[in-house]
Amino acid sequence: MADEPDRIPAADLPPGAVRRVGDWAVGNRGGAPFAVSRRCRHQLADLSEGTLDAEGCLVCPWHRSRYDVRTGEMVEGPRGFLGYHGPTPGYSQLVRGYARYLKLRVRRAVRRGDDVVLE
């Protein structure tokens, strides 16, 4: 394991961007960097391929689950499963229920010089 912390050039992380840094989805939420674990709690999609919505939540690229990047909490359950994309009210509530106990891990991300560093 390297002694050097995980980092990404700040220029590679413009506002609204999400990138992969090792096992982390790292993004820029309104000028504030964040880092959360990369795997969605629903079907393990890579959240570094997700997007940030207007409220600053990280949105899963597969079924649109939404996560608060400050706490790792799922704030809205999935809109589908497997290859299906659409309404699944009961199923979404079930997934959101167990996701309360399986939050994304959150890691501190700070701007240091020309980089964003994960501490």
C-alpha positions as CSV (number, residue, x, y, z in Angstrom):
1,M,0.0,0.0,0.0
2,A,1.4,3.4,-0.9
3,D,2.1,6.0,1.7
4,E,0.9,8.7,-0.7
5,P,-2.9,9.5,-0.2
6,D,-5.2,9.0,-3.1
7,R,-5.4,12.2,-5.2
8,I,-6.8,13.6,-8.5
9,P,-5.8,16.9,-10.2
10,A,-8.4,19.5,-9.3
11,A,-8.5,20.5,-13.0
12,D,-9.9,17.0,-13.7
13,L,-12.8,17.6,-11.3
14,P,-14.9,20.6,-12.5
15,P,-18.2,21.4,-10.7
16,G,-20.7,18.6,-11.2
17,A,-18.0,16.0,-12.2
18,V,-17.7,12.6,-10.7
19,R,-14.5,10.5,-11.3
20,R,-13.0,7.2,-10.2
21,V,-10.1,7.3,-7.8
22,G,-9.3,3.8,-6.7
23,D,-12.3,2.4,-4.8
24,W,-13.9,5.8,-4.5
25,A,-16.3,7.9,-6.5
26,V,-14.9,11.4,-6.2
27,G,-16.8,14.5,-7.2
28,N,-17.2,18.2,-7.0
29,R,-20.5,19.3,-5.4
30,G,-20.8,23.0,-5.9
31,G,-17.0,23.6,-5.4
32,A,-16.8,21.2,-2.4
33,P,-15.0,17.9,-3.2
34,F,-16.4,14.6,-1.8
35,A,-15.5,10.9,-1.9
36,V,-17.9,8.0,-1.4
37,S,-17.5,4.3,-1.9
38,R,-18.1,3.4,-5.6
39,R,-20.7,0.6,-5.5
40,C,-24.4,1.3,-5.4
41,R,-26.2,-0.5,-2.6
42,H,-28.8,-1.7,-5.0
43,Q,-27.1,-3.8,-7.7
44,L,-23.5,-2.6,-7.3
45,A,-23.3,-0.2,-10.3
46,D,-20.2,1.9,-10.4
47,L,-21.1,5.2,-8.9
48,S,-18.1,6.9,-10.4
49,E,-20.0,6.7,-13.7
50,G,-23.0,8.5,-12.0
51,T,-24.0,12.1,-12.1
52,L,-24.8,14.8,-9.6
53,D,-28.4,16.1,-9.7
54,A,-29.6,19.7,-9.1
55,E,-29.8,19.0,-5.3
56,G,-26.1,17.7,-5.2
57,C,-27.1,14.1,-4.8
58,L,-25.0,11.4,-6.5
59,V,-27.3,9.5,-9.0
60,C,-26.6,5.8,-9.9
61,P,-26.1,5.4,-13.6
62,W,-28.2,2.1,-13.7
63,H,-31.4,2.7,-11.8
64,R,-31.3,6.3,-10.6
65,S,-30.9,5.6,-6.8
66,R,-29.9,8.9,-5.2
67,Y,-27.3,9.3,-2.5
68,D,-26.4,12.2,-0.1
69,V,-22.7,12.5,-0.6
70,R,-22.2,14.0,2.8
71,T,-23.6,11.1,4.7
72,G,-23.6,8.2,2.2
73,E,-27.3,7.7,2.8
74,M,-29.6,6.6,0.0
75,V,-32.3,9.4,-0.2
76,E,-34.3,7.8,-3.0
77,G,-34.5,4.2,-4.0
78,P,-34.0,2.7,-7.5
79,R,-36.3,3.1,-10.4
80,G,-36.0,-0.4,-11.8
81,F,-34.1,-3.6,-11.4
82,L,-31.9,-5.8,-13.6
83,G,-32.7,-4.6,-17.2
84,Y,-36.0,-3.0,-16.3
85,H,-36.2,0.8,-16.0
86,G,-39.5,2.1,-14.6
87,P,-41.6,2.4,-11.5
88,T,-41.2,-0.2,-8.7
89,P,-42.8,1.5,-5.6
90,G,-42.7,-1.5,-3.2
91,Y,-39.4,-2.8,-4.4
92,S,-37.8,0.7,-4.2
93,Q,-39.0,1.0,-0.6
94,L,-37.5,-2.3,0.3
95,V,-34.1,-1.4,-1.2
96,R,-34.2,2.0,0.5
97,G,-35.0,0.2,3.8
98,Y,-31.9,-2.0,3.8
99,A,-29.8,0.8,2.4
100,R,-30.3,2.7,5.7
101,Y,-28.0,0.1,7.3
102,L,-25.7,-0.2,4.3
103,K,-24.8,3.4,3.6
104,L,-22.0,4.3,1.3
105,R,-18.7,4.9,3.0
106,V,-17.7,8.5,3.1
107,R,-14.1,9.7,3.0
108,R,-12.8,13.2,3.5
109,A,-11.7,14.9,0.3
110,V,-9.9,18.3,0.4
111,R,-8.3,20.6,-2.0
112,R,-4.6,20.8,-1.5
113,G,-2.7,22.9,-4.0
114,D,-3.5,21.7,-7.5
115,D,-5.0,18.4,-6.3
116,V,-8.0,17.0,-4.5
117,V,-6.6,14.6,-1.9
118,L,-8.5,11.8,-0.1
119,E,-7.5,11.6,3.5
